Amino acid sequence: MKKLELHWQILIGMAVGVLFALVMVQFEWGPKIVSDWVKPFGNIFINSLKLIAVPLILASLIKGVSDLKDISKLSKMGGRTIGIYIITTVIAVSIGLLVVNMVKPGGSITEDTRNELVENYKGDADNIKTAADKQKEAGPLQALEDLVPSNIFKAASDNGNMLQVIFFAIFFGIGLILIPEKTAEPVKKFFDGFNEVILKLIDIIMLAAPYGVFALLAALVVESPSLDLFQALAWYAFCVLLGLALMLCVYLLIAWIFTKTTPSFFIKGISPAQLLAFSTSSSAATLPVTMERVEEHLGVEEEVTSFVLPIGATINMDGTSLYQAVAAVFIAQAFGMDLSLSAQLGIIVTATLASIGSAAVPGAGMVMLVIVLAQAGIPEAGLALIFAVDRPLDMCRTVVNVTGDATVSMVVAKSVGKLGEPKVKEWDDNYKAN
């Protein structure tokens, strides 16, 4: 098992969990065994993801914002880079919401199955109702008022206050930029190290993913053995893939409109990085290849790639944001929740801001999804519904993340006169063995 890639381990864990549950439901005592001795391990896995959410936001976002110190020298390039990244992220989240609201993958779940889900997660549902009642009494500017925390430690103690943590992290990062570099250096080094520790913790947590998936799927099948739930899951995966495909088309359109490059030229230039992104599920691991392809095969000068692409690997997670929007609405539909327009606009804001702090490593998108769910008042336990297919979808959305980085780098390069002809090195793609 250890010799297999993580995504294969997760897929095996998923399959074994379903088969195990199907066997256990044949016995009268089977469901109780699963509920008492298997499901807790799935809950522990979800709790570990929730545990890491706040530290991940603080570490990644403070590091990402403070690394923009060069924006004073490259103010024109920096402003356009951040602006375009935010715009494409909003487009991605909007596409995800549009697709999931049209297809309604969670709507195919029968009332009986939905009642079982609600009963299983009744505690979460009660908390949501209380929060919803409180929200109805709030004034029109309450959301803006709630954005600024009165106590960061209190805000960080509740995943439902994640926007307040994001606000503090951005505010803190800006403060690091504005003070003298020599004074900021020790603090930056601390958060650089803190970020590395958090990323390593995510690696450790993801090692348990196959077993967490096994427990979650086994409990899900035992507690709700209806076929319609798995049909809904297939429709959910379809919604994510359709949204990602549409977002890739948006990138091709943007590249064609703003840089006059044909889709075939763009795809040929970036495809090796896309394939690496698909296999590693990591924008960070793909970054060296992305930079090489964008520079040599798409004609972007190094001055632009060295600035735009590393920032993109940190704050541009369009595929992840799109998936988070689809997943949040799907889980809400599965639980019979009717999300209002304001709640879905909140998902756009939260998913956009959360993507800024999303680490460029496998599995980080699932951690950031906890933030989106908590902020929208959707049961976090609903992660059990989607984690089974998360890894394959993670591979696909990383392709979109990397493609978005390349697209924005070309647009920014064109706007500052740094986009030229490709300069392919002889030892690279043009090398032919004798």
Secondary structure, 3 states (H helix, E strand, C coil): CCCCCHHHHHHHHHHHHHHHHHHHCCCCCHHHHHHHHHHHHHHHHHHHHHHHHHHHHHHHHHHHHHHHHHHHCCHHHHHHHHHHHHHHHHHHHHHHHHHHHHHCHHHHCCHHHHHHHHHHCHHHHHHHHHHHHHHHCCCCCHHHHHHCCCCHHHHHCCHHHHHHHHHHHHHHHHHHHHCCHHHHHHHHHHHHHHHHHHHHHHHHHHHCHHHHHHHHHHHHHHHCCCHHHHHHHHHHHHHHHHHHHHHHHHHHHHHHHHHCCCHHHHHHHHHHHHHHHHHHCCHHHHHHHHHHHHHHHHCECHHHHHHHHHHHHHHCCHHHHHHHHHHHHHHHHHCCCCCCHHHHHHHHHHHHHHHHCCCCCCCHHHHHHHHHHHHHCCCHHHHHHHHHHHHHHHHHHHHHHHHHHHHHHHHHHHHCCCECCCCCCCCCCCCCCC
